[in-house]
Amino acid sequence: MRTKSRRSLTTTVGLTSALGLALVTGCSGSTGPGRPDHEITVWSLENLPDRVGATRKIIDGFEQKSGVKVHLVGVDEGQLPQLIMSAAASGDLPDVIGAAPMGQVWQMYGNGLLNTEIPDRIVKELGPGTFNANALGLTSDGRTHLGVPSDAWLQLLVYRKDDFARKHLAAPDTYDRALTAARELDGGGHDGMSAATDPSDVFTSQSFESVALANGCQLVDDDHEVDLHSPQCETAFRTYDQLAREHGAPGTQSVDSTRATYFAGRSSMVIWSSFLLDELAGLRKDALPSCPECKKEPGQLARDSGIVTALKGPDAREGAQFGEITSWVTTKTAETAASQQFIEYMMNSGYESWFGMSPEGKIPVRQGTAAEPHRYLDAWRHSDIGVDTKKPFDQVYPPSLLNELAAGVGNMRRWGIEQGEGALVGATNGELPVPKAIGAMTSGQLSPEEAAREADDEVAALQKSLQ
């Protein structure tokens, strides 16, 4: 979750087919590395104006040091699949793409768009041991590195500690505890939970997946069969329905409305990403907490909030952490030497400035160097968070939370990726079968069991179309 307002993705199944056709018909003259001219084009999904400006400053330093000219283009995540398709068809792919999420990385890899030799060399040069092992695993196909993993954000369950204390409720780190709290704190114009139900937004899919993984619900089983109708998944759909529909605000709930409801003090829990943390602390003027306690001191809500990083369902042996790892990837037509030099700079000299532009949502997955194993994680803890007001991360939140966030990268799980179905994951982020089922369920059109079956059927059809 890169921006403060998530974008709806409208990519269709036909886009995947068209992309495959473009690779066959449109790129016959541009299938190898680009001609060395010390000039590269970099697309960055960190496309908010302040982050583009911050990236440009890092690039200025690289250009002065290397003599390589970099053309930076900010790209919206929701538009990336279509832009890649067009660029592939015209033989005009960028050299490098930054902040690429796992699903889209795997989708590009499956369509033969990536140069994987460059990231293999970079990871070897930087040292595999300097990276979080789980991040490397989730962004690799066996021993092949699809990209160079850079940073991560985590999905969180944020709750009002003061509300919980008044009702003598335990932290909502299990299904049962979250449901009990939602029931006890729901009523009188106050919602127990704020959770996404928008059928047109990938935010709903991410929110549900964080709950589903907690119960051992998987997109596909070990035989690569779609498995959203499993007992574990049906329990996840039923629990999400209770939390979001029975104990949440009426109507479609989005990335903005869930945050606004919690910030106004009208709900006691919210499912959101770690990008929430600077706003929760009152450090961003366009998303300030507005609860009664926050009027004099916007940072009060952060002090009154507790954070659960890993939820556990009744069918799971242990809790699960959902999140996203973003990577630097190189396309098949990339200018090899300049692209490698650029990414190595971004993961070395420019790395602290890169994750420092938004530390709450850019947890470094390269933890340090061979000489200084904890260098980057230590710098991340001290980085300033916020936009209009800036404060050191470790002065706003306790060390225990920062430790949990850092550890969360190692505990992160994702649907389909671990089973080698990354291309399917990327396609579901375009077609959005799970959010559509969630939207129908929470609006009363489908039962949880029917929603699980419908999502299963739609994902199975999508999987078949990719074969």
C-alpha positions as CSV (number, residue, x, y, z in Angstrom):
1,M,0.0,0.0,0.0
2,R,2.0,2.8,-1.3
3,T,-0.3,5.8,-1.4
4,K,-2.7,7.2,1.2
5,S,-5.6,6.4,-1.1
6,R,-5.4,3.1,-2.8
7,R,-6.3,2.9,-6.4
8,S,-8.9,0.6,-7.9
9,L,-7.5,-1.8,-10.4
10,T,-9.5,-2.4,-13.5
11,T,-7.2,-4.8,-15.4
12,T,-9.1,-7.7,-16.9
13,V,-8.3,-11.2,-17.9
14,G,-8.1,-10.1,-21.5
15,L,-5.2,-7.9,-20.6
16,T,-3.1,-10.9,-19.7
17,S,-3.9,-12.5,-23.0
18,A,-3.2,-9.3,-24.8
19,L,0.1,-9.0,-23.0
20,G,1.1,-12.4,-24.1
21,L,0.2,-11.5,-27.7
22,A,2.2,-8.3,-27.5
23,L,5.2,-10.2,-26.4
24,V,4.9,-12.4,-29.5
25,T,4.0,-9.8,-32.1
26,G,5.2,-6.5,-30.8
27,C,8.7,-7.1,-29.5
28,S,10.5,-9.2,-32.0
29,G,13.0,-6.5,-32.6
30,S,13.6,-5.7,-28.9
31,T,14.3,-9.0,-27.2
32,G,17.8,-8.5,-25.9
33,P,19.6,-6.0,-23.7
34,G,19.6,-2.4,-24.7
35,R,22.5,-0.8,-26.5
36,P,24.9,0.7,-24.0
37,D,24.5,4.5,-24.1
38,H,24.8,5.3,-20.3
39,E,21.1,6.4,-20.3
40,I,18.3,4.5,-18.7
41,T,14.6,4.9,-18.1
42,V,13.3,4.1,-14.6
43,W,9.6,3.7,-13.8
44,S,8.8,4.2,-10.1
45,L,5.5,3.2,-8.4
46,E,6.4,5.7,-5.7
47,N,4.5,8.3,-7.7
48,L,3.2,10.7,-5.1
49,P,4.8,14.2,-5.8
50,D,6.8,14.3,-2.5
51,R,8.2,10.8,-3.2
52,V,9.0,11.5,-6.8
53,G,10.9,14.6,-5.5
54,A,12.7,12.5,-2.9
55,T,13.6,9.9,-5.5
56,R,14.9,12.5,-7.9
57,K,17.3,13.8,-5.3
58,I,18.7,10.3,-4.8
59,I,19.0,9.9,-8.6
60,D,20.9,13.2,-8.8
61,G,23.6,11.8,-6.6
62,F,23.8,8.6,-8.7
63,E,24.1,10.6,-11.9
64,Q,26.9,12.8,-10.5
65,K,28.8,9.7,-9.3
66,S,28.2,7.4,-12.3
67,G,27.8,9.6,-15.4
68,V,24.6,7.6,-16.2
69,K,21.6,9.7,-17.2
70,V,18.3,8.5,-15.6
71,H,14.9,9.4,-16.9
72,L,12.5,9.0,-14.0
73,V,8.8,8.3,-14.6
74,G,6.2,8.1,-11.8
75,V,3.7,5.3,-12.6
76,D,0.4,4.5,-10.9
77,E,0.4,0.9,-9.6
78,G,-3.1,0.3,-11.0
79,Q,-2.0,1.3,-14.5
80,L,1.3,-0.7,-14.5
81,P,0.0,-3.8,-16.2
82,Q,-1.6,-1.8,-19.1
83,L,1.5,0.4,-19.4
84,I,3.8,-2.6,-19.5
85,M,1.6,-4.2,-22.2
86,S,1.7,-1.0,-24.3
87,A,5.5,-0.6,-23.9
88,A,6.1,-4.3,-24.7
89,A,4.0,-4.0,-27.9
90,S,5.9,-0.9,-29.0
91,G,9.3,-2.3,-28.1
92,D,9.8,0.6,-25.6
93,L,10.0,-1.1,-22.2
94,P,11.7,0.9,-19.4
95,D,15.1,-0.4,-18.2
96,V,14.2,-0.6,-14.5
97,I,10.9,-0.6,-12.5
98,G,11.1,0.4,-8.8
99,A,8.7,-0.4,-5.9
100,A,7.1,-3.3,-7.9
101,P,4.8,-5.5,-5.8
102,M,5.1,-9.2,-5.8
103,G,2.1,-10.1,-7.8
104,Q,3.0,-7.9,-10.7
105,V,6.7,-9.0,-10.6
106,W,5.6,-12.6,-10.9
107,Q,3.2,-11.7,-13.7
108,M,5.9,-10.0,-15.7
109,Y,8.2,-12.9,-15.1
110,G,5.6,-15.4,-16.3
111,N,5.2,-13.3,-19.5
112,G,8.9,-13.3,-20.2
113,L,9.4,-9.6,-19.6
114,L,12.2,-9.7,-17.0
115,N,15.9,-9.9,-17.1
116,T,16.7,-12.1,-14.1
117,E,20.4,-12.3,-14.6
118,I,20.9,-8.7,-13.5
119,P,19.2,-9.2,-10.0
120,D,21.0,-12.5,-9.6
121,R,24.3,-10.7,-10.0
122,I,23.2,-7.8,-7.8
123,V,22.1,-10.0,-4.9
124,K,25.4,-12.0,-5.2
125,E,27.4,-8.7,-5.2
126,L,25.5,-7.2,-2.2
127,G,25.5,-10.6,-0.3
128,P,22.4,-12.8,0.1
129,G,23.1,-12.9,3.8
130,T,22.5,-9.1,4.1
131,F,18.9,-9.6,3.0
132,N,15.9,-10.9,4.9
133,A,15.7,-14.6,3.8
134,N,11.9,-14.6,3.6
135,A,12.0,-11.6,1.3
136,L,14.5,-13.3,-1.0
137,G,12.3,-16.4,-1.0
138,L,9.1,-14.7,-1.9
139,T,10.7,-12.8,-4.8
140,S,12.6,-15.8,-6.3
141,D,11.7,-18.8,-8.4
142,G,13.9,-21.4,-6.9
143,R,17.4,-20.0,-7.3
144,T,16.3,-17.3,-9.8
145,H,15.9,-13.9,-8.3
146,L,13.0,-12.1,-10.1
147,G,14.1,-8.8,-8.8
148,V,16.1,-7.2,-5.9
149,P,13.7,-7.0,-2.9
150,S,13.9,-3.5,-1.4
151,D,11.3,-2.9,1.3
152,A,8.0,-4.0,2.7
153,W,4.8,-2.9,4.4
154,L,2.7,-5.0,6.7
155,Q,-1.0,-5.3,7.3
156,L,-2.0,-4.4,10.9
157,L,-5.1,-4.7,13.1
158,V,-5.1,-1.4,15.1
159,Y,-7.4,-1.1,18.1
160,R,-8.3,1.3,20.9
161,K,-6.6,0.2,24.0
162,D,-8.7,2.5,26.2
163,D,-11.9,1.1,24.8
164,F,-10.7,-2.4,25.4
165,A,-9.5,-1.6,28.9
166,R,-13.0,-0.2,29.9
167,K,-14.6,-3.5,28.9
168,H,-11.7,-5.7,30.2
169,L,-11.1,-7.2,26.8
170,A,-7.9,-9.0,25.7
171,A,-6.0,-7.7,22.7
172,P,-7.7,-8.9,19.5
173,D,-5.0,-11.3,18.3
174,T,-7.3,-14.2,17.6
175,Y,-10.6,-14.6,15.7
176,D,-12.4,-15.2,19.0
177,R,-11.0,-12.2,20.8
178,A,-11.6,-9.9,17.8
179,L,-15.2,-11.1,17.4
180,T,-15.8,-10.7,21.2
181,A,-14.5,-7.2,21.2
182,A,-16.5,-6.3,18.1
183,R,-19.7,-7.4,19.7
184,E,-18.9,-5.8,23.1
185,L,-17.9,-2.4,21.5
186,D,-20.6,-2.2,18.9
187,G,-23.6,0.0,19.5
188,G,-24.9,3.5,20.2
189,G,-23.5,4.9,17.0
190,H,-20.1,3.2,17.6
191,D,-18.8,0.4,15.4
192,G,-16.8,-2.5,16.7
193,M,-14.7,-2.8,13.5
194,S,-13.7,-0.9,10.4
195,A,-12.9,-3.3,7.6
196,A,-13.0,-2.9,3.8
197,T,-15.9,-4.2,1.7
198,D,-15.4,-2.2,-1.5
199,P,-15.7,-4.8,-4.4
200,S,-13.6,-2.6,-6.8
201,D,-10.5,-2.1,-4.7
202,V,-7.5,-4.4,-4.1
203,F,-7.5,-3.0,-0.5
204,T,-10.4,-5.3,0.2
205,S,-8.5,-8.3,-1.1
206,Q,-5.5,-7.4,1.1
207,S,-7.6,-6.9,4.2
208,F,-9.4,-10.2,3.7
209,E,-6.2,-12.1,2.9
210,S,-4.7,-10.9,6.2
211,V,-7.7,-12.4,8.0
212,A,-7.8,-15.6,5.8
213,L,-4.1,-16.4,6.2
214,A,-4.6,-16.2,9.9
215,N,-6.8,-19.3,9.7
216,G,-4.7,-21.2,7.3
217,C,-6.9,-20.4,4.3
218,Q,-4.9,-20.6,1.0
219,L,-5.7,-19.4,-2.5
220,V,-4.4,-22.7,-3.9
221,D,-3.4,-26.0,-2.3
222,D,-0.2,-27.9,-2.7
223,D,-1.5,-29.4,-5.9
224,H,-2.1,-25.9,-7.3
225,E,-5.9,-26.4,-7.2
226,V,-7.9,-23.3,-6.1
227,D,-8.9,-23.9,-2.5
228,L,-11.1,-20.9,-1.4
229,H,-14.0,-23.3,-0.6
230,S,-12.0,-25.1,2.1
231,P,-13.4,-25.2,5.6
232,Q,-10.6,-22.9,6.7
233,C,-11.6,-20.4,4.0
234,E,-15.3,-20.7,4.8
235,T,-14.5,-19.8,8.4
236,A,-12.5,-16.9,7.3
237,F,-15.3,-15.6,5.1
238,R,-17.8,-16.0,7.9
239,T,-15.6,-14.2,10.4
240,Y,-14.9,-11.3,8.0
241,D,-18.7,-11.0,7.4
242,Q,-19.3,-10.8,11.1
243,L,-16.6,-8.2,11.7
244,A,-17.3,-6.0,8.6
245,R,-21.1,-6.3,8.2
246,E,-22.5,-7.2,11.6
247,H,-20.2,-4.9,13.6
248,G,-19.0,-2.4,11.0
249,A,-20.5,0.7,9.5
250,P,-23.3,0.2,6.9
251,G,-22.6,0.6,3.2
252,T,-19.5,0.0,1.2
253,Q,-16.4,0.6,3.2
254,S,-13.2,1.8,1.5
255,V,-9.6,2.5,2.3
256,D,-10.6,6.1,3.1
257,S,-13.8,5.5,5.0
258,T,-12.3,2.8,7.3
259,R,-9.4,5.1,8.3
260,A,-11.8,8.1,8.7
261,T,-14.1,6.1,11.0
262,Y,-11.3,4.9,13.3
263,F,-9.7,8.4,13.3
264,A,-13.0,10.0,14.3
265,G,-13.3,7.6,17.3
266,R,-16.4,6.0,15.8
267,S,-14.9,2.5,15.7
268,S,-12.6,0.5,18.1
269,M,-10.7,-1.5,15.5
270,V,-9.4,-1.0,11.9
271,I,-7.6,-3.3,9.5
272,W,-5.0,-1.1,7.6
273,S,-1.4,-1.2,6.5
274,S,1.6,0.1,8.3
275,F,1.3,3.2,6.1
276,L,-1.3,4.3,8.7
277,L,1.3,4.9,11.4
278,D,2.4,8.4,10.6
279,E,-1.2,9.6,10.1
280,L,-2.2,7.8,13.4
281,A,0.4,10.0,15.1
282,G,-1.0,13.2,13.7
283,L,1.9,13.9,11.4
284,R,0.0,14.4,8.2
285,K,-2.4,17.4,7.8
286,D,-4.6,15.9,5.2
287,A,-5.4,12.8,7.3
288,L,-5.4,14.1,10.9
289,P,-7.2,12.1,13.7
290,S,-10.4,13.9,14.5
291,C,-11.5,12.0,17.7
292,P,-12.6,14.1,20.6
293,E,-9.4,13.3,22.5
294,C,-7.4,14.3,19.4
295,K,-8.6,17.9,19.1
296,K,-6.0,19.3,21.4
297,E,-3.3,16.7,20.7
298,P,-3.5,14.8,17.4
299,G,-0.9,12.4,18.6
300,Q,-3.1,11.1,21.3
301,L,-4.8,8.5,19.1
302,A,-1.4,6.8,18.6
303,R,-0.9,6.6,22.3
304,D,-4.4,5.2,22.8
305,S,-4.0,2.6,20.1
306,G,-2.6,-1.0,20.3
307,I,-1.3,-2.9,17.3
308,V,-1.7,-6.5,16.4
309,T,0.7,-7.7,13.7
310,A,-0.3,-11.3,13.4
311,L,-3.8,-12.6,13.9
312,K,-4.6,-16.3,14.6
313,G,-7.7,-18.2,13.6
314,P,-9.2,-21.4,15.2
315,D,-7.9,-23.8,12.4
316,A,-4.3,-22.5,12.4
317,R,-1.4,-23.6,14.5
318,E,0.1,-20.1,14.7
319,G,-0.7,-16.6,13.7
320,A,0.1,-15.2,10.2
321,Q,1.4,-11.9,9.0
322,F,0.2,-10.5,5.7
323,G,2.2,-7.8,3.9
324,E,3.8,-6.7,0.6
325,I,7.4,-6.8,-0.6
326,T,8.4,-4.4,-3.3
327,S,11.4,-4.9,-5.6
328,W,13.6,-3.3,-8.2
329,V,13.2,-5.3,-11.4
330,T,15.0,-5.0,-14.8
331,T,13.2,-5.7,-18.1
332,K,14.5,-8.0,-20.8
333,T,15.6,-5.0,-22.9
334,A,17.4,-3.2,-20.0
335,E,20.8,-1.7,-20.6
336,T,22.7,-4.2,-18.5
337,A,25.6,-2.4,-16.9
338,A,23.9,0.9,-16.3
339,S,20.8,-0.8,-14.8
340,Q,22.9,-3.0,-12.5
341,Q,24.9,0.1,-11.4
342,F,21.7,2.0,-10.7
343,I,20.0,-0.6,-8.6
344,E,23.2,-1.3,-6.6
345,Y,23.4,2.4,-5.8
346,M,19.8,2.4,-4.7
347,M,20.5,-0.5,-2.4
348,N,23.7,1.0,-1.0
349,S,24.5,4.7,-1.1
350,G,20.9,5.7,-1.8
351,Y,19.1,3.1,0.3
352,E,18.6,5.0,3.5
353,S,17.1,7.9,1.6
354,W,14.9,5.5,-0.4
355,F,13.2,3.8,2.6
356,G,13.5,7.1,4.6
357,M,10.9,8.8,2.4
358,S,8.2,6.8,4.2
359,P,9.7,4.5,6.8
360,E,6.3,3.3,8.2
361,G,5.6,1.6,4.9
362,K,9.1,0.9,3.7
363,I,10.6,-1.5,6.1
364,P,14.1,-2.3,4.7
365,V,14.5,-5.9,3.7
366,R,18.2,-5.5,3.2
367,Q,19.1,-5.4,6.9
368,G,22.7,-4.1,6.6
369,T,26.0,-4.8,4.9
370,A,28.6,-7.6,5.5
371,A,30.6,-5.1,7.6
372,E,27.6,-3.6,9.4
373,P,24.9,-6.3,9.6
374,H,22.3,-4.1,11.2
375,R,23.1,-0.8,9.6
376,Y,19.9,-0.3,7.6
377,L,17.5,-1.6,10.2
378,D,19.1,0.7,12.8
379,A,18.9,3.7,10.4
380,W,15.2,2.8,9.7
381,R,14.4,2.9,13.4
382,H,15.8,6.5,13.7
383,S,14.3,7.7,10.4
384,D,11.8,10.6,10.5
385,I,8.2,9.7,9.8
386,G,5.4,12.1,8.8
387,V,4.8,14.6,6.0
388,D,3.9,18.0,7.4
389,T,5.4,17.3,10.8
390,K,8.3,14.9,11.1
391,K,9.5,13.0,14.1
392,P,11.9,10.1,14.5
393,F,10.1,6.8,14.2
394,D,11.6,5.5,17.5
395,Q,10.4,8.6,19.4
396,V,6.8,8.1,18.2
397,Y,6.4,4.4,18.7
398,P,8.0,2.0,21.3
399,P,10.9,-0.3,20.4
400,S,8.6,-3.3,20.9
401,L,6.5,-2.3,18.0
402,L,9.4,-1.5,15.7
403,N,10.8,-4.9,16.6
404,E,7.5,-6.6,15.6
405,L,7.4,-4.7,12.3
406,A,11.0,-5.7,11.5
407,A,10.3,-9.4,12.5
408,G,7.0,-9.3,10.5
409,V,8.9,-9.3,7.2
410,G,10.4,-12.7,8.2
411,N,7.0,-14.1,9.2
412,M,5.1,-12.7,6.1
413,R,3.0,-15.2,4.2
414,R,1.2,-14.6,0.9
415,W,-1.5,-16.5,-1.1
416,G,-0.2,-18.4,-4.1
417,I,3.4,-17.0,-4.0
418,E,4.8,-19.9,-1.9
419,Q,3.0,-22.4,-4.2
420,G,4.5,-20.9,-7.3
421,E,1.3,-19.3,-8.5
422,G,2.6,-15.7,-8.5
423,A,1.1,-15.0,-12.0
424,L,-2.3,-16.0,-10.7
425,V,-1.9,-13.7,-7.8
426,G,-1.0,-10.8,-10.1
427,A,-4.1,-11.6,-12.3
428,T,-6.4,-11.7,-9.3
429,N,-5.2,-8.2,-8.3
430,G,-6.6,-7.1,-11.7
431,E,-9.8,-9.0,-11.9
432,L,-10.6,-8.8,-8.1
433,P,-12.7,-11.9,-7.7
434,V,-12.3,-12.0,-3.9
435,P,-13.3,-8.3,-3.3
436,K,-16.4,-8.9,-5.5
437,A,-17.4,-11.8,-3.4
438,I,-16.7,-9.9,-0.2
439,G,-18.8,-7.0,-1.4
440,A,-21.7,-9.3,-2.3
441,M,-21.5,-11.1,1.0
442,T,-21.3,-8.0,3.2
443,S,-24.2,-6.4,1.4
444,G,-26.3,-9.4,2.2
445,Q,-26.5,-10.8,-1.4
446,L,-24.5,-14.0,-0.6
447,S,-23.9,-16.1,2.5
448,P,-20.3,-16.6,3.6
449,E,-20.4,-20.1,2.2
450,E,-21.8,-18.9,-1.1
451,A,-19.2,-16.1,-1.2
452,A,-16.4,-18.6,-0.7
453,R,-17.7,-20.8,-3.5
454,E,-18.2,-17.9,-5.9
455,A,-14.7,-16.6,-5.2
456,D,-13.3,-20.1,-5.7
457,D,-15.1,-20.5,-9.1
458,E,-14.0,-17.1,-10.3
459,V,-10.3,-17.7,-9.4
460,A,-10.4,-21.2,-10.9
461,A,-11.7,-19.7,-14.2
462,L,-9.0,-17.1,-14.1
463,Q,-6.3,-19.7,-13.5
464,K,-7.6,-21.7,-16.5
465,S,-7.4,-18.6,-18.7
466,L,-3.7,-18.2,-17.8
467,Q,-2.8,-21.8,-18.8
